[in-house]
């Protein structure tokens, strides 16, 4: 009996019936445990221990009733919780594991899917709550930033409008400055012109202006006591001043005469210059005549002369 118990410890055979399916496991405990999860293994071991305690009652049952068919029903009624029967006999030269038919428990499969669905639902709920929390946390900030951006945009638009207005004002002021610069240039030109006019009139007052009335000119030969007009300007002189007449002559009786009439003033004056000299005459803005002659009495020789005249005013 001891050898048989040790063999039973080393090798076991578990038979289970689930519905219409009969499942048998045979082999060592370690190998059976690898094929079955811990709970199922413990449950099978409990069934095995229960089955080991049953043989005494099952063996005595046939002694009470001589009929063999009645033994099996009485043996089946003994375990109240399960119909599974366990055999502890060791069969020689049988495979270590014998599996008649293996089926998964639909209840456990449904439980696994249900747990997985529940876990996924919880994860989704957590993620959704996190997203809602993030949105709830950042939405006011985003809204505040949007309002600040809108306010800044309004400020920028206002500043741009002010900048545009100021730029237009600057352009207008620049136009005014350009216009004023043009006016200043014109005024400066007028001032320069007036200064020139003033200087001109001051020069007139000082009799610093001059013009040539007669360039150096050789006169035709003159007879004794003969004279010739060398200048007359029908439009008259512009300003009061004086006239200078220079003469180079071959007669020492050569003279220069100047005539004009101005507002009732009659001017007739001559100056003897001889063979070389210059005569000066005051003049008014009138039509003047300049004459050159001699007072020689000898008629045998002709008088040659070269004259020039200038007007100072």
C-alpha positions in Angstrom: 0.0 0.0 0.0 2.9 2.4 0.7 4.4 1.9 -2.8 1.0 2.5 -4.3 0.6 5.7 -2.3 4.0 7.0 -3.4 3.1 6.2 -7.0 -0.2 8.1 -6.5 1.7 11.1 -5.3 4.0 11.0 -8.3 1.3 10.5 -10.9 -2.3 11.6 -10.8 -5.3 11.3 -13.0 -8.0 13.9 -12.9 -11.3 13.5 -14.7 -13.9 16.2 -14.9 -17.3 16.4 -16.6 -18.6 19.8 -17.5 -22.0 19.4 -19.1 -21.7 16.7 -21.7 -17.9 17.0 -22.0 -15.6 14.6 -20.1 -12.1 16.0 -19.4 -9.3 13.8 -18.0 -5.8 14.9 -17.0 -3.1 12.4 -16.1 0.5 13.0 -15.1 2.4 14.6 -12.3 1.1 17.4 -10.2 3.6 19.8 -11.6 2.7 19.0 -15.2 -1.0 19.2 -14.5 -0.5 22.5 -12.7 1.2 23.9 -15.8 -1.9 23.1 -17.9 -4.4 24.3 -15.4 -4.5 27.6 -13.6 -4.1 27.7 -9.8 -7.8 27.9 -9.0 -8.8 25.1 -11.3 -5.9 23.0 -10.0 -6.9 23.6 -6.4 -10.5 22.8 -7.3 -9.4 19.5 -9.0 -7.3 18.6 -6.0 -10.3 19.1 -3.8 -12.3 16.8 -6.0 -9.5 14.3 -6.0 -9.3 14.3 -2.2 -13.0 13.9 -2.1 -12.9 11.0 -4.5 -10.2 9.3 -2.4 -12.5 9.4 0.6 -15.4 7.8 -1.3 -14.1 4.3 -2.1 -15.0 2.8 1.4 -18.6 3.8 1.0 -18.7 2.8 -2.6 -17.0 -0.6 -1.9 -19.4 -1.3 0.9 -22.4 -0.4 -1.2 -22.2 -3.5 -3.3 -22.1 -5.7 -0.2 -25.4 -4.3 1.0 -27.2 -4.8 -2.3 -26.3 -7.8 -4.4 -27.5 -6.1 -7.6 -24.6 -4.5 -9.5 -26.7 -2.0 -11.4 -27.8 -0.3 -8.2 -24.2 0.4 -7.0 -23.5 3.1 -9.7 -26.5 5.3 -8.9 -25.8 5.2 -5.2 -22.1 6.2 -5.9 -23.3 9.1 -8.0 -25.5 10.5 -5.3 -22.7 10.6 -2.8 -21.0 13.8 -3.9 -23.6 16.6 -3.7 -21.6 19.4 -5.3 -20.3 17.6 -8.5 -20.9 14.7 -10.7 -17.1 14.3 -11.4 -15.5 11.0 -10.5 -11.8 10.6 -9.8 -9.8 7.5 -10.2 -6.4 7.1 -8.4 -5.3 3.9 -10.2 -2.1 4.0 -12.2 -2.4 2.6 -15.7 0.8 1.2 -17.2 2.2 2.3 -20.6 -0.4 5.1 -21.1 0.5 8.6 -22.2 1.3 11.1 -19.5 -1.5 13.3 -20.5 -4.8 12.2 -22.0 -7.3 14.9 -23.1 -10.6 13.7 -24.3 -12.0 17.1 -25.2 -11.1 20.5 -24.0 -13.5 23.4 -24.0 -13.2 26.8 -22.5 -15.6 27.9 -19.8 -17.9 30.4 -21.5 -18.6 32.0 -18.1 -14.9 32.8 -17.5 -14.5 34.0 -21.1 -17.4 36.3 -20.8 -15.9 37.5 -17.5 -12.6 38.2 -19.1 -14.2 40.2 -21.9 -16.4 42.0 -19.4 -13.4 42.9 -17.3 -11.5 44.1 -20.4 -14.4 46.2 -21.5 -14.8 47.6 -18.0 -11.1 48.4 -17.9 -11.2 50.1 -21.3 -14.3 52.0 -20.3 -12.5 53.2 -17.1 -9.5 54.2 -19.2 -11.8 56.1 -21.6 -13.5 57.8 -18.7 -10.2 58.8 -17.1 -8.9 60.1 -20.4 -12.2 62.0 -21.1 -12.1 63.4 -17.6 -8.5 64.5 -18.1 -9.3 66.1 -21.4 -12.3 67.9 -19.9 -10.1 69.0 -17.0 -7.5 70.3 -19.4 -10.1 72.1 -21.4 -11.7 73.5 -18.3 -8.3 74.7 -17.1 -7.0 76.2 -20.3 -10.2 77.5 -21.9 -10.4 80.6 -19.6 -6.8 81.2 -20.3 -7.2 80.9 -24.0 -10.3 83.1 -23.9 -8.4 85.7 -21.8 -5.5 85.5 -24.3 -8.0 86.0 -27.2 -9.5 89.0 -25.5 -6.0 90.4 -24.9 -5.1 89.8 -28.5 -8.3 91.5 -29.7 -7.6 94.4 -27.4 -4.0 94.6 -28.6 -5.3 94.5 -32.2 -7.6 97.4 -31.5 -4.8 99.3 -29.9 -2.5 98.5 -32.9 -5.2 99.6 -35.3 -5.7 102.8 -33.4 -2.0 103.5 -33.3 -1.7 102.7 -37.0 -4.5 105.2 -37.7 -2.8 107.8 -35.5 0.5 107.0 -37.3 -1.2 107.5 -40.7 -2.8 110.7 -39.6 0.6 112.0 -38.2 2.3 110.9 -41.4 -0.2 112.9 -43.4 0.4 115.9 -41.1 4.1 115.5 -41.5 3.6 115.4 -45.3 1.5 118.5 -45.2 4.1 120.3 -43.0 6.8 119.2 -45.3 4.9 120.6 -48.2 4.5 123.8 -46.2 8.2 123.8 -45.5 9.0 123.3 -49.1 6.6 126.1 -50.0 8.2 128.4 -47.4 11.6 127.4 -48.7 10.5 128.4 -52.1 9.1 131.7 -50.8 12.4 132.2 -48.9 14.4 131.6 -52.0 12.2 134.1 -53.9 12.5 136.6 -51.1 16.2 136.1 -51.0 16.3 136.7 -54.8 14.2 139.8 -54.3 16.5 141.0 -51.6 19.6 140.3 -53.8 17.9 142.2 -56.6 17.0 145.1 -54.3 20.5 145.1 -52.9 21.8 145.3 -56.4 19.4 148.1 -57.2 20.3 149.9 -54.0 24.0 149.6 -54.8 23.3 150.8 -58.3 21.5 153.9 -57.0 24.2 154.5 -54.4 26.7 154.3 -57.2 24.6 156.8 -59.1 24.6 159.1 -56.2 28.4 158.8 -56.0 28.7 159.2 -59.8 30.6 155.9 -59.9 28.8 154.6 -63.1 30.1 155.5 -66.5 29.6 154.8 -70.2 31.4 155.7 -73.4 29.7 158.3 -75.6 32.4 158.4 -78.3 35.2 156.0 -78.7 38.6 157.2 -79.8 37.9 158.6 -83.3 40.0 160.6 -85.8 38.1 163.6 -87.1 38.2 164.8 -90.7 40.7 167.6 -91.2 39.3 171.0 -90.2 39.9 174.4 -91.7 40.7 177.4 -89.6 37.9 178.5 -87.4 35.9 175.4 -88.3 34.0 173.1 -85.8 32.2 169.7 -86.0 29.6 167.9 -83.9 31.0 164.6 -82.6 28.0 163.4 -80.4 24.2 163.9 -80.2 21.7 161.4 -78.6 18.2 162.2 -79.4 16.8 160.3 -76.4 18.9 162.2 -74.0 20.9 161.2 -70.9 19.2 159.1 -68.1 20.8 160.8 -65.1 22.5 164.0 -64.1 26.3 163.7 -64.1 29.2 165.0 -66.1 30.9 164.4 -69.5 34.6 164.3 -70.2 36.0 164.9 -73.7 39.6 164.2 -74.5 41.3 165.7 -77.7 44.6 165.2 -79.5 45.0 168.0 -82.1 47.5 169.7 -84.4 46.2 173.1 -83.4 46.7 174.8 -80.1 43.4 176.7 -80.5 41.4 173.5 -80.4 38.3 173.6 -78.1 35.4 171.5 -77.0 31.8 172.8 -76.8 28.8 171.2 -75.1 25.1 172.3 -75.5 21.8 171.2 -74.0 18.5 172.5 -72.7 16.6 171.0 -69.7 13.4 172.4 -68.2 14.1 176.0 -69.1 17.8 175.7 -68.4 20.0 176.6 -71.4 23.6 175.3 -71.2 26.3 176.3 -73.7 29.9 176.1 -72.7 33.2 175.5 -74.4 36.7 174.6 -73.1 39.9 175.1 -75.0 42.1 172.0 -74.8 44.8 173.0 -77.3 46.9 170.3 -78.9 46.1 167.8 -76.1 43.7 168.0 -73.2 40.4 167.0 -71.6 37.4 169.1 -70.9 34.6 168.3 -68.3 31.0 169.5 -68.4 28.2 169.1 -65.9 25.1 167.6 -67.5 21.4 167.1 -66.7 19.2 164.3 -68.1 18.7 166.0 -71.4 19.6 165.8 -75.1 23.2 167.0 -75.4 25.5 168.0 -78.3 29.3 167.9 -78.2 31.3 170.0 -80.7 35.0 170.2 -81.4 36.6 173.2 -83.3 39.5 175.7 -83.5 40.0 179.4 -83.7 42.9 179.5 -86.1 43.1 182.4 -88.5 45.6 181.0 -90.9 43.9 179.1 -93.6 46.8 177.5 -95.2 47.1 174.4 -93.0 44.3 171.9 -92.0 43.7 170.9 -88.4 43.8 167.2 -87.6 42.3 165.9 -84.3 41.4 162.6 -82.5 38.6 162.7 -79.8 36.9 160.5 -77.2 34.0 161.2 -74.8 32.7 159.5 -71.7 29.6 160.0 -69.5 29.8 159.7 -65.7 26.6 159.5 -63.6 
